[in-house]
Amino acid sequence: MDRLLILALETSTGCGSIALTRDEQLLAEVTLKPERVHSRRLLGTVSWLLEALGLAWQDLDGIGISMGPGSFTGLRIGLAAAKGLAMAADLPLVGISSLDALSLACMGHVGQVCPVLDARKEEVYAALYETPAPDRYPRRLCPDRAVRPEELTASIDRPTLVAGPAVAIYEDVFRQNDYVEILSAPLAHPRALYVALLARERLLANELLDPALAVPEYVRASEAEISLLEKKRKDQ
């Protein structure tokens, strides 16, 4: 059971990916623009990848999917595809926080790490993690949050490695805190490989999602939800 074949989808940013892993070994990974492809085309890419490796649907042991936070459109497309695959192929579905997955880009760094994704509206999605040893996965210290980069930077009170796509946008802000060490943005990007590695652990622990009930973890309300709440307030 430990040599699990995992299919993983990561669609939390504008550049998503699909990966296949077995026994923590990467077999293949492809990148794509999830916001520009329909979920059917995403499924077609998965089929192509399996065929390229000489694998069939029945060879898979489970599916991992990034749940957010991240791009609302990308998350919806990715989760819809993963749910469809899980139900059609009768496979277990595992949800992984996008920030949990991104924290694996900091593997090898011992100490506190802070993965950051661009949340737009001059905010970032962030969480804090502690890596106890170079060969251990980072351990979460707090919930995901959407926060202004200035507020996040001011809250860091011990040496911390900040990494992720948002570094490319707010590096000057993060560097205002002497406790902050920066990992160059191109070296820390969400990957389906990271989702697959964490999904393997969750699958072994039988921590599964119900495909019928699973929804993205947006962290903050979407524009549509905000508009609906404002309309309701005005109508009262």
C-alpha positions as a Markdown table, in Angstrom:
| # | Residue | x | y | z |
|---|---|---|---|---|
| 1 | Met | 0.0 | 0.0 | 0.0 |
| 2 | Asp | 3.0 | 2.4 | 0.5 |
| 3 | Arg | 3.9 | 2.4 | -3.2 |
| 4 | Leu | 0.9 | 4.6 | -4.0 |
| 5 | Leu | 0.3 | 5.9 | -7.5 |
| 6 | Ile | -1.0 | 9.5 | -7.0 |
| 7 | Leu | -2.4 | 11.9 | -9.6 |
| 8 | Ala | -2.3 | 15.5 | -8.4 |
| 9 | Leu | -3.7 | 18.7 | -9.8 |
| 10 | Glu | -2.5 | 22.2 | -8.7 |
| 11 | Thr | -4.5 | 25.1 | -10.0 |
| 12 | Ser | -4.2 | 27.8 | -7.4 |
| 13 | Thr | -2.3 | 30.3 | -9.5 |
| 14 | Gly | -2.2 | 31.3 | -13.2 |
| 15 | Cys | 0.4 | 28.6 | -13.9 |
| 16 | Gly | -1.0 | 25.3 | -12.8 |
| 17 | Ser | 0.3 | 21.7 | -13.1 |
| 18 | Ile | -0.5 | 18.0 | -13.2 |
| 19 | Ala | 1.8 | 15.4 | -11.6 |
| 20 | Leu | 2.0 | 11.7 | -11.2 |
| 21 | Thr | 4.0 | 10.2 | -8.4 |
| 22 | Arg | 4.7 | 6.7 | -7.1 |
| 23 | Asp | 6.4 | 6.0 | -3.8 |
| 24 | Glu | 7.3 | 9.7 | -3.4 |
| 25 | Gln | 9.0 | 9.6 | -6.8 |
| 26 | Leu | 8.0 | 12.0 | -9.5 |
| 27 | Leu | 7.0 | 10.1 | -12.7 |
| 28 | Ala | 5.9 | 13.1 | -14.8 |
| 29 | Glu | 4.7 | 16.7 | -14.4 |
| 30 | Val | 3.2 | 19.1 | -16.9 |
| 31 | Thr | 2.3 | 22.8 | -16.5 |
| 32 | Leu | -0.7 | 24.6 | -17.9 |
| 33 | Lys | -2.8 | 27.8 | -17.6 |
| 34 | Pro | -5.9 | 26.6 | -15.6 |
| 35 | Glu | -7.7 | 29.9 | -16.0 |
| 36 | Arg | -7.6 | 29.6 | -19.8 |
| 37 | Val | -8.7 | 25.9 | -20.1 |
| 38 | His | -12.1 | 24.4 | -19.6 |
| 39 | Ser | -12.2 | 21.5 | -17.1 |
| 40 | Arg | -12.8 | 19.1 | -20.0 |
| 41 | Arg | -9.5 | 20.1 | -21.6 |
| 42 | Leu | -7.8 | 19.6 | -18.2 |
| 43 | Leu | -9.2 | 16.1 | -18.1 |
| 44 | Gly | -7.9 | 15.5 | -21.6 |
| 45 | Thr | -4.4 | 16.5 | -20.4 |
| 46 | Val | -4.7 | 14.0 | -17.6 |
| 47 | Ser | -5.6 | 11.3 | -20.0 |
| 48 | Trp | -2.7 | 12.2 | -22.3 |
| 49 | Leu | -0.3 | 12.1 | -19.4 |
| 50 | Leu | -1.5 | 8.6 | -18.3 |
| 51 | Glu | -1.2 | 7.3 | -21.9 |
| 52 | Ala | 2.3 | 8.8 | -22.2 |
| 53 | Leu | 3.4 | 6.8 | -19.2 |
| 54 | Gly | 1.6 | 3.6 | -20.2 |
| 55 | Leu | -0.8 | 3.8 | -17.3 |
| 56 | Ala | -4.5 | 3.3 | -17.0 |
| 57 | Trp | -7.1 | 4.8 | -14.7 |
| 58 | Gln | -7.3 | 1.6 | -12.7 |
| 59 | Asp | -3.6 | 1.9 | -11.9 |
| 60 | Leu | -4.2 | 5.0 | -9.8 |
| 61 | Asp | -4.6 | 4.8 | -6.0 |
| 62 | Gly | -5.9 | 8.3 | -5.4 |
| 63 | Ile | -6.2 | 11.9 | -6.5 |
| 64 | Gly | -4.8 | 15.0 | -4.8 |
| 65 | Ile | -6.1 | 18.5 | -5.4 |
| 66 | Ser | -5.0 | 21.9 | -4.2 |
| 67 | Met | -8.0 | 23.4 | -2.3 |
| 68 | Gly | -6.8 | 27.0 | -2.0 |
| 69 | Pro | -6.3 | 29.7 | -1.2 |
| 70 | Gly | -5.5 | 31.1 | -4.6 |
| 71 | Ser | -7.2 | 32.1 | -7.9 |
| 72 | Phe | -10.9 | 31.6 | -7.5 |
| 73 | Thr | -11.3 | 30.6 | -11.2 |
| 74 | Gly | -8.4 | 28.2 | -11.1 |
| 75 | Leu | -9.5 | 26.5 | -7.9 |
| 76 | Arg | -13.0 | 26.0 | -9.3 |
| 77 | Ile | -11.7 | 24.5 | -12.5 |
| 78 | Gly | -9.2 | 22.2 | -10.7 |
| 79 | Leu | -11.6 | 21.0 | -8.1 |
| 80 | Ala | -14.4 | 20.3 | -10.6 |
| 81 | Ala | -12.0 | 18.2 | -12.7 |
| 82 | Ala | -10.7 | 16.3 | -9.6 |
| 83 | Lys | -14.2 | 15.6 | -8.3 |
| 84 | Gly | -15.3 | 14.4 | -11.7 |
| 85 | Leu | -12.2 | 12.1 | -12.0 |
| 86 | Ala | -12.7 | 10.7 | -8.5 |
| 87 | Met | -16.4 | 9.9 | -9.0 |
| 88 | Ala | -16.0 | 8.5 | -12.5 |
| 89 | Ala | -13.0 | 6.3 | -11.7 |
| 90 | Asp | -14.2 | 5.5 | -8.1 |
| 91 | Leu | -10.9 | 6.8 | -6.6 |
| 92 | Pro | -10.3 | 8.5 | -3.2 |
| 93 | Leu | -10.0 | 12.3 | -3.3 |
| 94 | Val | -7.5 | 14.1 | -1.0 |
| 95 | Gly | -7.6 | 17.9 | -0.5 |
| 96 | Ile | -4.4 | 19.8 | 0.2 |
| 97 | Ser | -4.0 | 23.5 | 1.2 |
| 98 | Ser | -2.2 | 25.4 | -1.5 |
| 99 | Leu | 0.1 | 27.0 | 1.2 |
| 100 | Asp | 0.8 | 23.6 | 2.7 |
| 101 | Ala | 2.0 | 22.5 | -0.7 |
| 102 | Leu | 4.0 | 25.7 | -1.4 |
| 103 | Ser | 5.8 | 25.3 | 2.0 |
| 104 | Leu | 7.5 | 22.1 | 0.5 |
| 105 | Ala | 9.4 | 24.5 | -1.8 |
| 106 | Cys | 11.3 | 25.4 | 1.4 |
| 107 | Met | 12.4 | 21.8 | 2.2 |
| 108 | Gly | 16.0 | 21.8 | 3.4 |
| 109 | His | 15.6 | 25.1 | 5.3 |
| 110 | Val | 15.4 | 24.5 | 9.1 |
| 111 | Gly | 13.3 | 27.0 | 11.0 |
| 112 | Gln | 10.3 | 29.1 | 10.3 |
| 113 | Val | 9.0 | 29.5 | 6.8 |
| 114 | Cys | 6.2 | 31.7 | 5.4 |
| 115 | Pro | 4.8 | 30.8 | 1.9 |
| 116 | Val | 3.0 | 33.7 | 0.2 |
| 117 | Leu | 0.6 | 33.8 | -2.7 |
| 118 | Asp | -0.7 | 37.0 | -4.4 |
| 119 | Ala | -4.3 | 37.6 | -3.2 |
| 120 | Arg | -4.7 | 40.8 | -5.2 |
| 121 | Lys | -6.3 | 43.8 | -3.7 |
| 122 | Glu | -2.8 | 44.6 | -2.2 |
| 123 | Glu | -3.0 | 41.5 | 0.0 |
| 124 | Val | -1.2 | 38.1 | 0.2 |
| 125 | Tyr | -2.3 | 34.7 | 1.3 |
| 126 | Ala | 0.1 | 33.5 | 3.9 |
| 127 | Ala | 0.6 | 31.1 | 6.8 |
| 128 | Leu | 3.6 | 30.2 | 9.1 |
| 129 | Tyr | 5.3 | 26.8 | 9.3 |
| 130 | Glu | 8.2 | 25.3 | 11.2 |
| 131 | Thr | 10.6 | 22.9 | 9.6 |
| 132 | Pro | 12.3 | 20.8 | 12.4 |
| 133 | Ala | 14.9 | 19.1 | 10.2 |
| 134 | Pro | 16.1 | 19.2 | 6.6 |
| 135 | Asp | 14.4 | 16.0 | 5.7 |
| 136 | Arg | 11.1 | 16.7 | 7.4 |
| 137 | Tyr | 8.0 | 18.4 | 5.9 |
| 138 | Pro | 7.1 | 21.8 | 7.3 |
| 139 | Arg | 4.6 | 21.8 | 10.2 |
| 140 | Arg | 1.8 | 24.4 | 10.2 |
| 141 | Leu | 1.8 | 26.9 | 13.0 |
| 142 | Cys | -1.3 | 29.0 | 12.1 |
| 143 | Pro | -4.4 | 29.2 | 9.8 |
| 144 | Asp | -4.3 | 30.6 | 6.3 |
| 145 | Arg | -5.1 | 34.3 | 6.1 |
| 146 | Ala | -5.4 | 37.1 | 3.6 |
| 147 | Val | -3.3 | 40.0 | 4.9 |
| 148 | Arg | -1.6 | 43.2 | 3.7 |
| 149 | Pro | 2.1 | 42.5 | 3.1 |
| 150 | Glu | 3.1 | 45.3 | 5.4 |
| 151 | Glu | 1.1 | 43.8 | 8.3 |
| 152 | Leu | 2.5 | 40.3 | 7.6 |
| 153 | Thr | 6.1 | 41.7 | 7.6 |
| 154 | Ala | 5.5 | 43.6 | 10.9 |
| 155 | Ser | 4.2 | 40.5 | 12.6 |
| 156 | Ile | 7.4 | 38.4 | 11.9 |
| 157 | Asp | 9.4 | 38.4 | 15.1 |
| 158 | Arg | 12.0 | 35.7 | 14.5 |
| 159 | Pro | 14.2 | 34.5 | 11.5 |
| 160 | Thr | 11.8 | 33.5 | 8.8 |
| 161 | Leu | 12.2 | 32.4 | 5.1 |
| 162 | Val | 9.5 | 34.0 | 3.0 |
| 163 | Ala | 8.9 | 32.3 | -0.3 |
| 164 | Gly | 6.3 | 32.1 | -3.1 |
| 165 | Pro | 5.0 | 34.0 | -6.1 |
| 166 | Ala | 4.0 | 37.1 | -4.0 |
| 167 | Val | 7.7 | 37.7 | -3.3 |
| 168 | Ala | 8.1 | 39.0 | -6.9 |
| 169 | Ile | 5.5 | 41.7 | -6.1 |
| 170 | Tyr | 6.3 | 42.6 | -2.5 |
| 171 | Glu | 10.0 | 41.8 | -2.0 |
| 172 | Asp | 10.8 | 45.4 | -1.1 |
| 173 | Val | 8.1 | 45.3 | 1.7 |
| 174 | Phe | 9.3 | 42.0 | 3.1 |
| 175 | Arg | 13.0 | 43.1 | 3.2 |
| 176 | Gln | 12.0 | 45.9 | 5.6 |
| 177 | Asn | 12.2 | 43.3 | 8.4 |
| 178 | Asp | 15.7 | 42.1 | 9.3 |
| 179 | Tyr | 14.3 | 38.8 | 10.4 |
| 180 | Val | 13.1 | 38.0 | 6.9 |
| 181 | Glu | 15.1 | 36.0 | 4.5 |
| 182 | Ile | 13.9 | 35.9 | 0.9 |
| 183 | Leu | 13.8 | 32.8 | -1.4 |
| 184 | Ser | 13.7 | 34.1 | -5.0 |
| 185 | Ala | 10.2 | 33.8 | -6.5 |
| 186 | Pro | 11.1 | 31.6 | -9.4 |
| 187 | Leu | 12.4 | 29.0 | -7.0 |
| 188 | Ala | 9.2 | 28.7 | -5.0 |
| 189 | His | 6.0 | 28.2 | -7.0 |
| 190 | Pro | 3.0 | 25.9 | -6.3 |
| 191 | Arg | 3.5 | 22.5 | -8.0 |
| 192 | Ala | 1.4 | 19.4 | -8.4 |
| 193 | Leu | 4.4 | 17.4 | -7.2 |
| 194 | Tyr | 4.1 | 19.0 | -3.7 |
| 195 | Val | 0.3 | 18.3 | -3.7 |
| 196 | Ala | 1.0 | 14.7 | -4.6 |
| 197 | Leu | 3.6 | 14.2 | -1.8 |
| 198 | Leu | 1.2 | 15.5 | 0.8 |
| 199 | Ala | -1.8 | 13.7 | -0.7 |
| 200 | Arg | 0.1 | 10.4 | -0.3 |
| 201 | Glu | 0.4 | 11.0 | 3.5 |
| 202 | Arg | -3.3 | 11.9 | 3.8 |
| 203 | Leu | -4.3 | 8.9 | 1.8 |
| 204 | Leu | -2.3 | 6.6 | 4.0 |
| 205 | Ala | -4.0 | 8.2 | 7.0 |
| 206 | Asn | -7.4 | 7.8 | 5.3 |
| 207 | Glu | -8.0 | 11.6 | 5.5 |
| 208 | Leu | -10.3 | 11.9 | 2.4 |
| 209 | Leu | -12.7 | 14.4 | 0.9 |
| 210 | Asp | -16.3 | 13.7 | 0.0 |
| 211 | Pro | -16.4 | 14.6 | -3.7 |
| 212 | Ala | -20.1 | 15.5 | -3.4 |
| 213 | Leu | -19.4 | 18.1 | -0.7 |
| 214 | Ala | -15.9 | 19.4 | -1.3 |
| 215 | Val | -15.6 | 23.1 | -2.0 |
| 216 | Pro | -12.5 | 25.4 | -2.5 |
| 217 | Glu | -11.0 | 27.1 | 0.5 |
| 218 | Tyr | -11.0 | 30.7 | -0.6 |
| 219 | Val | -10.1 | 32.3 | 2.8 |
| 220 | Arg | -11.9 | 35.4 | 1.8 |
| 221 | Ala | -15.2 | 36.1 | 0.1 |
| 222 | Ser | -15.3 | 36.3 | -3.7 |
| 223 | Glu | -16.4 | 39.4 | -5.5 |
| 224 | Ala | -19.8 | 37.8 | -6.3 |
| 225 | Glu | -20.3 | 37.0 | -2.6 |
| 226 | Ile | -19.4 | 40.5 | -1.5 |
| 227 | Ser | -21.8 | 42.0 | -4.1 |
| 228 | Leu | -24.6 | 39.7 | -3.0 |
| 229 | Leu | -24.1 | 40.7 | 0.7 |
| 230 | Glu | -24.1 | 44.4 | -0.2 |
| 231 | Lys | -27.3 | 43.9 | -2.2 |
| 232 | Lys | -29.0 | 42.1 | 0.7 |
| 233 | Arg | -28.0 | 44.9 | 3.1 |
| 234 | Lys | -29.4 | 47.6 | 0.8 |
| 235 | Asp | -32.6 | 45.6 | 0.4 |
| 236 | Gln | -33.2 | 45.4 | 4.1 |
